[in-house]
Amino acid sequence: MVIKVFLASSSGSTAIKKKQQDVVGFLEALKVEYAQLDIACNEENRMWMRQNVPQEKKPANGIPLPPQIFNEESYCGDYDTFFDAKEDNSVYAFLGLPPPPGSKAHADEEEQEEADEDREEEDLQSEEEEELRQLEEEEEAEVQEEEEDDEEETQGEEAE
């Protein structure tokens, strides 16, 4: 999976340049594989980006500004959602990527998996205990029924 970052190489806006640098710098620091796709020099990139940003994520004028981030064909978000994910330490989830081994996010994910496995084990154990309890009750009922039958036979023999 390759992360695609749509950028404008010749933007007149310093705010856009800073946002683009922030995204690229952070992805490099995380050693995330990504591709920079320039929308200023390549009309196909610009059209693809504009067509694939979800309508609800487009600004009022309908033209999304760079940087826009995708995981292959799947839209991840713009700079603001990237920044929020960065602040929440959830960039890997934002990008749709598994956290790398040894990272805090990976450790949290492993803890969650272990907790899920423990819960499944407890559920299975509870089910087995319930089945065993039901079997014991059935056996007890059968024994009681046999005892009652024996008692009735004994009473019948005594009556004769």
N, C-alpha and C positions, 0 to 999 in steps of 0.2 A: 504494500500500500504506500502510495506516494502522496504526501501532502502537497497541495498546489496553493501557492500564495500569489494572488493576482496583484501586481504592483504597477505603478506608473513611474517609469525611469526619469521622465522629464516633467515632474509636477512642479507648478509654481508655488504650491502651498507648503510652507515649512511644517505645518501641523501634519499633513499627510506624509511628508518625508520622515518625520520623527516616528509616526505610528508604524510605517513600513519598516524602519530600522529596528524598532522595538520588537516587532514580530519576528523578523529574520534573525536578529541577535539572540532572541530567546530560544528559537528553534535550534540554532547552531549550538548554543550552550547546552541544550538537552540532547544534542547529537541526533536530532530527528531528521530523517531523510525527507527532503522537500525539494520542490522545483519552483523557481521564480518565473512567473509568466507575465511579461510586460504588456500592458494594455495601451501604452502610449505609442509604441512602434508597431504593434501587431493588431490589426483590425479583427482578425478571427478570435484572438484572445479576449478582446474587449466585448465582442458580440456574445461569445460563449459565457463570459462572466455575467453579463447583463441578463442573459436568458435563464441562467441557472440559479441566480439569487432568488429565493422564494419571494413572492409578491409581498407578503406581510413584513419582510425584512428590508424592503426597499424604502428609501426616503420619499417624502411627499412628491418630489419632482420625478420619481420613478427611476432615477439613475443612481445606482449604488457606487460609492466612491471606494477606491482602494485604501487599505488592503482588504481583500476578501479571501477567506480561507476555505478550502475544500479538501476532503479526503477522497481522492479519485473524483468520482462524480457527485459525491455526497457533500452537501453544504454544511460547513461547520459554523461559520459566523463571520462577523466583521471585527474590526479592531475592538470595539466596546465589549463584545461578548468574549473575545480572546482575553482582554484585560481582566474581566471579571473571573474567568476561569483561572487565570494566572494568580490572582489574589486569593482564590479559594483553593489553590494547590490542586486543581482538577484539569490541568491542561491536557493530560493524556486522554481523559474521558471526553473533553471538548473536541479533541482531534479524532476521536474514535479509534484510539490506539491502546494496546495493552501497556501498562506501566512496565518499565524495564526491571529485571531482577535486581534486588538490592535497594530499590527506591522505597521511600516511605509509602507511596501509593501502592506499590507491589506488596509490601508487607501488610498493609491494611486489607488488600484484596485477598491475600493468603489467609489472614485472620478470619475474614468473612467466610471464605470457603470452608475453613476448619469448623467454624461455628455452625455452618449449614450442615456439614457432615455429622457433627455431634448431634444436632437436632434430628437428623434423619435416623441416626442410630438409636436415639432415645425413643423416637416414634416407633421404630421397628421393634424395639425391646418391649414397649408398652403393648403393641399389638400382640406380640408373642405371649406376654403375660396374660392378656385378656383371653386369648385362645386357650391357654393352659387352664385358667380359672373356669372357663366354660366347660372344658373337658372334665375337670374335676367335679363340677356341679352335676354334669350328666352322669358320670360314674356313680356319684353319691346317690342320685335319684334312682339309678338302676339297682344299686345295692339295697336301697330302702324298699323299692318295689318288690325285689326278690324276697326280702325279709317278710314283707307283708303277705306275699303269696305263700311262703312257708308257714307263717302263722295261721293263715286261713286253712291251709291243708291240715295242720295239726289240730285246729279246732274242729274241723270236719271229721277227722278220724276219731277224736274224743267223743263227738256227738253220736257216732255210730256205735 
